[in-house]
C-alpha cells in the first residue's frame, strides 16, 4: 500500500495543494477547449465544432481518476477530515464548473449529461463551502430528538393536532368534485398534461408550462393522469355553444386531480404546528394551529387546482422555519426555510417577496431581540448575511433541481427571481440595499448601517407604535368604513377591478382596500385575537416577549405585502393575498394566548387551563362555521353586512348547484341556456352557451339566462355596449343583473349580495332599458 500511496506524489513531485492546483488547471483547460467547440461566440478560436470529442472525454475521465486517487490515496491529503478534502476539491473544480454553466446559457449544443451534471456539481460545491463556513460556528445548539419532542407535547396536545388536521381534510374533502373552478381548465386540459408529456419525452426545455410557474401543481395534480385522460373530458366549442360529453362523470374527474393537492397539504400541516411550537411554545402553537386549520378561506383555496392552493403553505413553512432558526440557531431550520421557499417559487413567483422580508428580519431581530442587540454588530451582520445567502442558495437549488427547463438554461433562475414580473418593480431597490449593505460591511465594517440602526433604536418604541397603528388602524378603519355603508372608500367597487384599481382611487384607498378581504375573511373570533395583540403590543418593552415580537414581525409582513400591491397598482383579492392568512392566524393565536395568560394569572388558574379551554371553544366555533359555510373560499364573516361580500372575483361557486336545479326541469336535455359561468356547462345536461360574441347574444332561442353577481361588472359592461347598438337583436342579458325574481337562485353562503341566478327568458317579456 505504501508503494501506491507514494506513487502519485513521486509522479508530480508536488505538495497536495499544488497537485490540486495543477489538476484543477488542467480540468479548466480541457473544459475550455470543450465549451469552445460548442459555443458560437468562441468560434474565432478556430476549433472545429464537428470534430470528435472522444479525446476530450478521455481527458475528463483521466483527470477525474487522478483526482479520485488523490482524494483517497495521497499520503497526507487522504488523512485530512472529509470536509476539508471536499472543500479543497470543490475550490479546485469550481472554475471549470462555472465555465460550463455559463457556456450552457450561451449554447444549446451541449449534451443533456453536461447540462444537468454541471448544475449538480455546482450545487454540491457551493453546499460544501457553506458547510465549511457553518462548521466554524460553535455556538449552534442541538435540538431535541423527535422522541423527546413528542413526549414533551403530551398525548393531549398531539390528539388535538390530529383532530384539527382531520377537520381540515374532512371539510376540504366535502363536495370536492361538485364545482368547476375558474382557471382550472388551463391546468386540467393543458399545463398538467403538457408538463408530464414533456418529462416523459425528455423535452426538458418545454417543462416550463406556465408563467406562474405552478410546477408543484402540475407535479402533484398529475397523479390524476393515472386514472383519467383530460382530453376525453375536455369540452369543445362551436358558435359559442359548449359541448360536454354528458355520459362522463365530471365529479369523479375533478376529484381525481384535486385530491392529491388536498392530501399533500394535509400531510404537511402538522409541520406547521411543529414549527409554531418551536417558535411560540405549546399554548400559542395550538391556538394558532386551531385558527389556521378551521379557516374557511384556507380550506377553500386548497380545494382548487391552482398555485394558490400550495403557495400559502410553502411560504408559511419557509417564514416559520427562518423565524425558528433566528430563535434557536439550528441550521436545519435554515435549510428548511430555503427548501420551502424554493417550492414556493416553483409555485408562484410572488414568493420572491420573502427575500425582502428575510432581509428585514435580519435588522428587526437586532433592534428588538435583547440578546442579539448585545452582539458586536459587524459580526452579527456578517453571520446573518451568510445565513440569508444560504437560504437563497437552497431555494434556487430547489428551483433548479425540480424544474427541468433550468437544466438547459440556468438563466431561468434569474428570470424567476429578480427579473420575474411580480418582482421587477421592487428588484432595483432590493439590489441597491443588498449592494449597499455588503459594501458597507466589507469595506467600512458596517459603520453606516450601524449608525442608521442606532438612530432607529432610539425611537424604536415610537416606531413600534407607528407600525402597529398602520396595521391595526387599517383593520379598524376597514370595519368603520364598511359598517358606515362604505362612506369613505367603496371597497366593493374598487376590488371588483383589482388590476385597474389605481384608476379609480388614490394610493391610500388602494392600500386600505387590501384590508377588506383580510378583515372579513377571518372568523370573528380570529379577528378578536388579532385586535387583542394591538392592546398587548402597545405596552413599553412588550416586544421582549418572543410571542408578541413574532406577531409584530408578522404584521410587518402584511404591511410590506400590501405596500407592494399598492405600488404595483393592484388590489389584493382573496387569492392574491392568500399567503397573509396563515400569518394572521399566528397573530391571532398570540393575541388569544396573551389573554389566556392574563386570565390564568388574575384568576390563579394552572398554566394552560384557559389555553385548552379556548382551543376547544375555537374547535366548536370553527367547525360550526365550516358546517354553515357551503362555499368556504367565498366565506365572509358574520361581521360583514349581508349586502356586501368579499369574493368579488370568485372561482365559480354555485355552478354545480344551479346546474342541478336546471337539470330537475322536465325535458332538461333539450333546454338551451346562456351563462356567464363556464362551470355551469360542465354539469348541465342540456345545451349551454357562453360568451358575448354576436352569434351568441343574438340567439333568441335561449330558454334560460344564468348570471352571477361576481361577473356583473365585466359581462354586464360588454353586453350593454352591444345592446345599445342593436337593441332589437341582442338579448338584454345585462338587464337581468338588475332583476330580483329569478326562476332559480343559489345564494353563496346565504348572502343575498353574492348569488347565481337563473331567469326564464322570453323575448316578449324580457326586461328593457325603459323599465
Phi, psi and omega in degrees: 000326179299322179300316179293322182293326183271348187299310184298319181291323178293322181298310184272328183063033186233164175286168181298322179294317181294324177300316179295322178296317181294312181296320177297320178296317178295321177300317181294316180298314180296321178295320180296317177299319181296311184288331180298332179282342185257334188265121182302325182295345182252015181292341180296345179286348176084013179279129184282119184292337183273352182289160183291145177260012185303314181297319180296315178298322179296319179293323175301316179296317181295312180295321177297322178295317179296320177296320179295317177298318179298321183295320187258338191245333183308131189301328179254319183297321182292344180269351181285159178304148184305317183296323179295317180294318179296322177298312181298317179295319181297316179296323180293323184265347186302317178301320179293318180297314180297320178300314180293320179298315179296320182294324178299326179290340184263343185215149178256015185271000184276146176290152181305325181299318179288324181297311180281318183299318180294324177295316178296320180296320179294317178299316180297315183297314180292324177300318179298316181295320175295320180298321178296315181298318182286333180294341179280349179270103183272359184273350183290118181281166176265143179273174178289155170286159180300323180298315179295319181297314179299319181294321182290330180294320182089151183297327182298311182292316180297325176296318178297318179299317179296316180296315182295320177295321177295323178297315179302312181293318184299312180288333174291325183283333182300130177053034185299328181259003188264048170191160176239114189272149175297143178075343180300323179304330178300326180271314185296315187254010181217283194294318182296309180297318181299316181300309184289328175295318179293325176294314182295330180266004181057033173270070190300323184294344182261006183282349175277083194272354183210158177273009180284307013265344175067023183296323179297324177295314180298322181292310186287310180293342178299344176300334178294341179292341177296331183255326190228147172259110184302331181299327180291328186265351181291142178278165174238154185227138179208125179063028180084355180267140181259123181251120179238138177291105186291346181277352183273150178269092183292328179299312180295323179297310180298318182298322183298328182267338179273327185301319179302323178295315181296317179296315181300312180298316181299319180293329180275342185304317179302335176295329176298315177298316180304313181290322177298319179296320177298331187271311188234008178089171185298315185299306180295325182294316183289326177292314179296319181294325178295315179296319182293313186284344177254015178284117179301322182298313182291322176295318182296319182289334179284349181271000183244154177274092186200147179305329180296337179297334180250333187303315185299325181285316182296316180293322178298313180296323179294312181293317179297319179298318180292319178296321177295321177298317179299328181278320189249348176055040176252122193290345176296325178292326178295320176296316179301320180300313179293321181296312181288331174293322175299317177295324178295319178295323177292342182267311181202135187292344179299343178297348177302337180299336180297326178302315179297318183293322178298321177296320178296320179299327179304313182279327178298319179296320180292327180285320192251343180269118185304319183288321180293325181293339181276351182281158173292124192298317183297325176289319179297317182293318180299313180293320183292319178296323177296321180293318177294321177300323179293318177299315179299316180299313181296320180296317179290323177296319177297314179300317182295314187290325187272334179259104185301334180301332179293331184298326183272335182216092181299345179298340179303330180298316179289318180294338180269351181241269184297329183259008179290154183300324183285346189241349193297327183285331181258352181302316180302318179295318179298314180296320179298314181297314179299314181298315180298314181296318180294316179296318179295324181290313189273338182247348184224013181051037174058031183293318181292316179299317179295319179302315179296318179295321180296323177293318179293323182300329181291337182240022188294329177294318177296323178296320177300315180295323180294313179298317179297322179296321178295315183287303184286330175295323176298321178294312181297317179298320180299316177297314181298311184298321181287318181288344176257033177058040176052055185288337182258304179234130179280082185307317182298315181292321183291317185280350178293335177234075190298331184268355177235021184297329182295341177280347186245354185208162173282175184298321179297320178295320177298314181299312184288331179298331179298333180287334187303308179293327181290312183299314183266001171271352175268147172292154182305320181290326176294319177295323176301315179300322178295316181291331176297325178300324179301322179290312185287329185281345182286342181287145180294142182065015180297329185282001169289338173284123186298321181297311179294327178296317180291327176295321177296316178299319180295322179294327177295320178301316180300315181295317178299319180297315180292322177296320177299317178296321180295315179300323180277359178068037183234138173269133183275096172292177186307309183293326181293333181243031183296332181289349179284324190299318177297323180290324176293327174298322176297314179300315181297316180299321179291323176297315178293324177297317180298320177296316180299319180295321178296315180296319180296324179286313183294321185263003176060043175265158177297147181303137178078002177300309181286333178299311181289326175299314178296322181299312180293323177296319179295322178296315180296313180294317182296314179292326176296318178296316180296323180295330180271350185259093184292330180238088190297325181291339179260018180302142171222136184300153175296343178285344180275124178306146187298336181283357179241162169210166188249340184269065186288340176246059189292166185263014175108027178294146178091350181297313181297315186293318180290327177296321179294325177294319179290325179296336181281352179290149175299139178057038183300331182297337183256007181274141177250126179239156167245137182220149174266006180236116180303325185299332181298320182296332182292335186243348181280135185277347181265205180270146188220130175244150185213142177114179184229025176284165188302319183297329183277309189281358174253007181279103183279002179271004179298135179268323181222146173249122181249119182233163178223148182298327183289342181254006186298314185297308185288306184291318181300319180295317183295315184285329179300319181294322178291321181294322181295333180276331184211070186295336181286328185263327187278134175291126185284061183300322184298333181284339179292339177293343180261355182275153183232018181234061183288158174288323178220150180212141171239115176272124181287114183053036174063030176258119181300333183279346182239110191210167164231128185232147176240124180247136173291129183255130174216118186303324183294328183248017181289150177296152180225165182297328184292333181290000000 
